[in-house]
Amino acid sequence: MKSELATFFDVFPKGTIWSNDQDGEGYDIVLLGQADGLKIDVDELQARMHRDRNVMQSLEEVGFRTVVSLLGTYAGQGPDLGPWLKDSEINLDRNLRLQYLAGMGLNLDQAGFIYDDMQNYRRFPDELFVGSEQRKQMLRLVIERSKPRK
């Protein structure tokens, strides 16, 4: 996992990680990267969600009723994970390391441990979220509350 993330952040240094867990369950993550740093306007996103009833209905079906619940899946970003990924090997096209590791780890159930370990480096990204202080404060509470205990 560290090699995969280190490779992603080598290409997208300011990339972000988003969780798919609900009620503490789930082990997949979504990586979002772009050339420039991302800015998410929480107020505009909430307004867009309410303007399109189909989008809102689709999000509600998977448990996201507000922009805070959606963005509360924030799980980290490249700069914060630097210490965790310090000695990780970057995967290259001519290196089959990840393919072999995937096969060797097929039946290992370490997703929760890896995710919790990674979350110890997460912090609230003031530079990522813009918008009203009230909504950002609510988002901060959700993100900080979901941080694992050390």
N, C-alpha and C positions, 0 to 999 in steps of 0.2 A: 504494500500500500504506500509506504513512504517513497519508494522508487517511482511509482506512478504519479504521486502528487508532486514530487520534486521535478519530474520531467515536465509536467503541466506548468508549474510555476516558473520553470526555466524559460518557457516560451511566453507565458502570460504572468509576469511578476506581480501584478496587482489583481490577479484572478480571485474569485470568491468561491466558497464552498457552501452548499445548501443541503440540508438534511431532508430525508423523506420519512423520518420516524413520526409515528403517532402514538401517543400514550406510552412513550418510552420503547416502542418496538419499531424495528426497521433497521436496515443496515446499508442501504444504498445511499450514495450521495450524488449531487448534481454539481458539476464544476462549470462555472461561467467565466469566460475570459474574453478580453478584447484588447486591442492595441493600447488604448488609453484607459486610465482609471475610470471606473464606473461611478456614476452618481444616480441615486434613486430618490426621486421626489415622492415622499410617502403620501402627501396630500393629493398630488396630481394622480398618483396611482389609485388611491381610494376613489377619487372622482371618476376615473376611467372605468373602474370596476362597476360603479353604480350606473354609469351611462349605458352599458351594454348588458342587458338582462341575461343573455345567453352565457356570457362570461361569468357573471355573478352566480348563475345557477350551476354552472359547471364547477366553479370553485367551492360552492357550498356543498356539492355532492361529495367532495373529498375532504370536507371539514374546515374550509377556509371561509369564514363569514366576514372577516375584516382584513384590511391591508396589514394590520398588526399581526394577525394570526398567520398570514402568508409570509411576511418578511421575518417573522419570529423563527423561521426555519434556518436563518443565517447561522452558519457553523464555523466560519473563519475566513481568513484571506492569507494570501502568500506572505506578506511581510511579517505577520504575526507568527507564522509557523516556521520561520527561519531556524530557530534553535532546535525545534523538533526534527527538522529535515536536514540538519547540518551535515551529517555523514552519509546521506542517501545517495545512491548511485543514479545518475541520469541514464535513462534508457535511450538507446540509439537504434536506428533502423537495422543496422548490421549486428545487433546484439539480441539474442533470443532469450535473454535472462528472464524477462517477465513471463514468457510462454512456459518456461520450465518451472518457475516459481508458482504459477497458477495451477499447474498440474499437481505439484507437491503439496499445495495447501488446500486442495479440493475439499477435504472433509474436516478441515480445522474450523472450529467455531470461535473465532477471536474477534468478530466484528464489534461487539460491545466494548471489549477491552481497548481495541485500537481507536474506536470513536471517542471513548471517554479520555484516553490519553491525549488525543489530538485536541480535544476541547479544553484541556488545561491551559492551552496557549491562546485561546480565543479571548478577545476583548471587544467591547462595543465599538464599532467603527464610526466614530463621529464624522469622518471625512466621506463615508459612503452614503449615509442617509441625510437628506435635506428635507426641510418642511417645517411645519409648526412645531414649536417646542413641546406642546402637549402630546402630540402624536409620537414624536421622537422619544419622549419620556416613557410613554406606554410601551413602545418598542424596546427601549433599553431595559425596562423591568422584565419583559418576557424573555429577552435574550439572556440577561444575567441570571434570572431565576432558573433557566434550563442548564446552567453550567454545572458539570459534575462536581461532587465533593472530593476533595483531595484526601 
